[in-house]
Amino acid sequence: MKRIRYHQFSRQWLATAPVRSATTSQASRVSRPPPTGLHCQTRCQSSTTITPDAIFDEAEARESLEQNTDPVQDQPIRSRSLPSPHPDRALRSAKLAALHARLYLSSKIPHQVLARALVDPSADAHPKFNNANLAFVGASLLQYHTSEWLVTRYPRLPMAITFAAMKGYAGEPALHRIARAWGVEAAAAPGEEVDPGYLQFSHDKPTVKMHKWGYARAESKEVNKYKWRRGLSSSIVLDDPFGNMVPEQTDELEVSEDRNTKDLLVQDVGQNAHANFVRAVVGAIYLHCGSETAKTFIKSHVLCRQLDLANLFNFKLPERELTRLCARENFDSPVARLLSETGRLSRTPVYVVGIYSGYDKLGEAAGASLDAAKTAAAINALKSWYLYSPGEVGLPSDTLAEDAAPWKPIYVDIGEIIS
């Protein structure tokens, strides 16, 4: 489990109160044209944030837009639209107010912050008006609470299964389904005229991946050639929080003539935008309501989902692994015994085989042949060992609350069997 100091990412978020950009001279007030149509005036900063690393090339043009001057001729710009809705429109959006009430968010979270969480960096490159910083904090919180919950609830899980379970709870596909379950709808295209209650992202620009602490390996382009260099220990230290290799960052999307490939790229961008919105909501709750409220929100919306961990296992040699497990734990060697059978001479026989260690039955399964039933019984025995759970135990994050009880040591397993 990687410990991520997510509080450092948000230290300067609430350092200063939101201010309006009203420091304009009298001459600029006179030369500024009256607002026409939608909100084309300079937007006010919603919150003070830390500038992320991923800023697109149009950020300079956006800075000049906020200063209301042309970067080339240094002349006032009279007709140029904003890439995302004005923050003041969030107070008049019925869809945004319904989403705020549907998620039971606290009144401490302004509607402008929720509207900002719906703006993907691909729609608005300016770091003060997109959800990049909020999503980074939320991703750290999601991965920390998910990993600590899995490690304390299932202390015998193999590391590969732990990575898969973390992706099943807090990965992009899972967060995408959560966002769709919340009723979040995506806009056809981002722009100033879009209702702030819609999720806004662009299919033509790359977005921000929330896996910044992974190490981009030198052999990332030739994965099949250097498989021997990627073990579990190497994945824990170098790869992303889900055990996947971090690809090299590119500024442009790959262009392909294949229509199926283009559809997959568009689907991936939309999935990542929905996942970033969920992460941004978690980050906003942490910043405005505290760590305990964010932890409760994650438990209610993410960790409450049902995930069948038994289907994540894929044993190659279950009988050998079970034998090594019994030898390590000083158990008697496992022995397979035929418990019952039916239809031996028919075309559909059924055999029930049990795996015993001394007088203790470790597992039981049925199969169409003796070998298949024996293998299935060994797999069930291994699953019953790895899926052991001590029940409701205290989490390390429980000690961070005020007036928390002293930490009680939890059960820590010796580790998995490497076959």
ABEGO torsion letter per residue (X at the ends): XBBBBAAAAAAAAAABBBBBBABBBAAAAAABBBBBEBBABBBBBABBBBBBABBBAAAAAAAAAAAGBBAAAGBBBABBBBABBBAAAAAABAAAAAAAAAAGBBAABBAAAAAAAABBAAABABAAABAAAAAAAAAAAAAAAAAAAAAAABAABBAAAAAAAAAAAABAAAAAAAAAAAGBBBBABBEAABBAABBBBBAABBBBBABAABBBBAAAABAAAAAAABBAAAAAAABBAAGBBBBBBBABBBBBABAAAAAAAAAAAAAAAAAAAAAAAAAAAAAAAEAAAAAAAAAAAAAABBBBAAAABBBABAAAAAAAAAAAAGBBBBBBBBABBBGAABABBBBBBBBBBEABBABBBBBABAAAAAAAAAAAAAAAAAABBAEBBBBAAAAABBGBBBBBBBBBBAEBBBX
